[in-house]
Amino acid sequence: MEKKPLKSRSFRDLDVWKLSIELVKGIYQLTNKFPTSEIYGLTSQLRRSAISIPSNIAEGQGRNSSKEFRQFLAFALGSLAELETQLIISKEIDCLTEEKLIHLLSDLDVIRKMIRALSGSLK
């Protein structure tokens, strides 16, 4: 029988959602310093990927089954991988320092582990 997510709990109560929101804020602050030539390139891509992480967590939590929630958590993991790739590219084209990249990759690892743990708890 399919387990249902706890409906009494809001996505806003999930620590992984809260950390993802902080990540989005950090990405916006970071990309505000990017060259204006990147406004429609990396700046836009980084922001969209980052926004997609807490958005998918929220949408999944609002679904009717654990299976659907796990599917949206998988989407969030995909967005996280996109964001990681875009951050590496940002470093490679000198929009990001090695130190900042390492810090952000560490944050992504924490969020990735939390998403996987949450997904595993829904099985």
C-alpha positions, 0 to 999 in steps of 0.5 A: 500500500502506498504511504502518503506524505504527512499532510499536516506538515507544510513544505515550509517546515522541511529543513531541506526546503529552508536550506534550498531557499537560502541557496537561492538567495546566495545564488542571486547575490552571487550572480548580481556580481556577474558581468552584464553580458551573462544576464541572459546566459549563466546568470539566468540559468543559475537562478532558474536551476537554483529556484527549481530545487525548493520549488520541486520540493514544495510541489512534491510535498503537496502531491497526493502520494509518496511516489509522486513526492519522490518523483519531484525530489528526483527533479530537485536532484536533477536541478541540483546537478544542473546548478553544480555544472553551471557553477563549475562553468562559472569558475572556469570562465572566471566569474567565480573563485575556487574558494567560493566554488568549494563553499557552494559545492559543499552546500549542494552536497548537504542539500543533496544528502538531505533530499536523498534521505527524505526520499528514502524515508518515503519508501 
